[in-house]
Amino acid sequence: MKKKYLLAPGPTPVPEHVSLEMALPMVHHRTPQFSQIFAEAAEDAKYLFQTKQDVLLLAATGTGGMEACVTNLFSPGDKVLVINGGKFGERWGKIAETYGLKVVWHKVEWGQAADPMDVKATLEKEKDVKAILTQASETSTAAAHPIEELSKLTRGRDDLLLIVDGITGVGVFDLPMDKWGIDGLITGSQKALELPPGLALVALSEKAWKFAGQSKCPRFYFDLKKERKNLADKTSAYTPAVSLVIGLRRVLKDLKEEGLENVFKRHNRLARATRAAVAALGLENIAPNAPADSCTGAFVPEGIDGGKLVKSIRDDFGVTLAGGQDQWKGKIIRIAHLGYVDTFDTIIAISALEMALRKFGHKVEFGKGVAAAQEILMEGY
Amino acid sequence: MKKKYLLAPGPTPVPEHVSLEMALPMVHHRTPQFSQIFAEAAEDAKYLFQTKQDVLLLAATGTGGMEACVTNLFSPGDKVLVINGGKFGERWGKIAETYGLKVVWHKVEWGQAADPMDVKATLEKEKDVKAILTQASETSTAAAHPIEELSKLTRGRDDLLLIVDGITGVGVFDLPMDKWGIDGLITGSQKALELPPGLALVALSEKAWKFAGQSKCPRFYFDLKKERKNLADKTSAYTPAVSLVIGLRRVLKDLKEEGLENVFKRHNRLARATRAAVAALGLENIAPNAPADSCTGAFVPEGIDGGKLVKSIRDDFGVTLAGGQDQWKGKIIRIAHLGYVDTFDTIIAISALEMALRKFGHKVEFGKGVAAAQEILMEGY
């Protein structure tokens, strides 16, 4: 008998009452009953995105939403600045290159946030850049890029967009789309939205919709103008992910009831507790200067194989955390604290880490990380 | 958003795969399909009870099983010795008195186990006692009575039965019915069996079945001879609790796969960890000499209202523990560790207790109880 705990940065745990609602008998998507659900979900998604714009619901994961932004807003030959501070920054560039865009790679050291002054310098050097493509939270390095500061570079300029992959940002920390002038904002269902993967949410600013009128990239499934037109009729162009939309409607009602501000506070409290715990255990944070509230990463101690450690925490202790990718493969662990995650999930993650480190021969004082977390978690009570 | 954790000594958490199986479409109870399930559950219950006797499945909670033993084995005027060391010992006596039995109350101080020598002395003083009625684990005081020692007083005697309420004992620690010569053994679905309440399991020894042939208490619903006859036909006298029987069959398959010995080890490990944690926090164990592996009780610190503490742990922290009853009302907390409960449930209970004690103004060193638990929990990895 072993219970399983899911504390990776997506998919995140699905609340039981949401799972049960999604398990109710399937409904047909071209019915007044489902149209109402679809429209409510899309409407409440505006609250989540802090926007007056339409939020489009695509039957795809977050990467589909990223591709949709590229193919709907730009044309082959267009130049875009890609902030590349990890796997997902790299993904922006790969998508753009796939569609023939010219990518200006703005490299950021893994674990660091983009420096807006450096980005500004790149923009001044490179003429005709049409957009900055960035992550709000670079999940692979657990670092947050300074979206508000970056938005100051694009706001008020008709020729330059700020497109933000908010997949592990939206619903985790503050990303007020309209207030900051974010031009494209994307998230996925399997992160802060506490749902299974398979739904991407995308919103564009008025400025971005003008770009959409001129784009010449090929696209069929991800046609945002077509989706916007369908949304006005409370439906989607192609078959929607019915169960996920039903779940989204429920989760958004819950989030509205909790209040976005409280949702952000909750994530921040868990994040600070996890950081404090990791520090108390003497582990080095992988994103010390710009840690995201979605996920905390730490380097594993010298001599321990991070891949084996993560595997043991999962298979022996039943707790699924995440390891590292590419240059950090085997070197880090990542503990998520977004979505349907609470005080005791954080304590589970830390205590499992303590016990697994001991199992791997590392000298660990049991309870030290937990205690550091508790001191901060107590703020919630 | 607040997750809920159930760590009271029953009902205990139901494993998700069991809930899902119980939620499958209802089946009719007079069908070959259900007969097969019913027979399998009853057969595997013999493994759980460590007996060759029939284990009867009653649509009732544990108290119904206790009443069934009284009304099926004895007659008005019969004398029984009741070991009364808590709420449930008292219940044995109340049931017996309700049916006109003469009760010899063998009082045991709350939190203590019955001393077999004292029981022997009572038996020698009182003539014609027909049975010892006892708990294996007295849930209200978290103490375990010495069933093996008590069985030595009744084994080999044709005129004296040992009837054991094993409601928080069966499937938690070793109670080999046939080996020890337990004459009546009872459990309920909502404890170690990880199911919702509503099912009582009762088995009688051959010696007890002879008593059943002579009993003159009135009974209709709880007619064990009738149930035994029906069980031979793979059914029950009245409508069985269909979903619970389906769940029981699943849980017993799981327990068989894990192996009873491992099940007992698991409970013992969690129990020792919880005891160590409580001690590390400077709290006094309510059953220091005979702690049961089902549940650990501790006196709350001087000046703290235990009722309010338990309420805060439940309502503020989301963790349902149990308080005290009667003379211990407001004075104790009880942390369960039976059924579908694992390492991290124990850590949750202890860390929540630490945090709630701090909230109530008690000086607590965070992580101290957790660390003491971790040292023992590590044995499992």
Interface residues (C-beta under 8 A of the other chain):
Chain A: M1 K2 K3 Y5 D254 E258 V263 R266 D316 F317 G318 V319 Y340 D342 T343 F344 D345 I347 I348 S351 A352 E354 M355 A356 R358 K359 E365 F366 G367 K368 G369 V370 A371 A372 Q374 E375 L377 M378 Y381
Chain B: M1 K2 K3 Y5 D254 E258 V263 R266 D316 F317 G318 V319 Y340 D342 T343 F344 D345 I347 I348 S351 A352 E354 M355 A356 R358 K359 E365 F366 G367 K368 G369 V370 A371 A372 Q374 E375 L377 M378 Y381
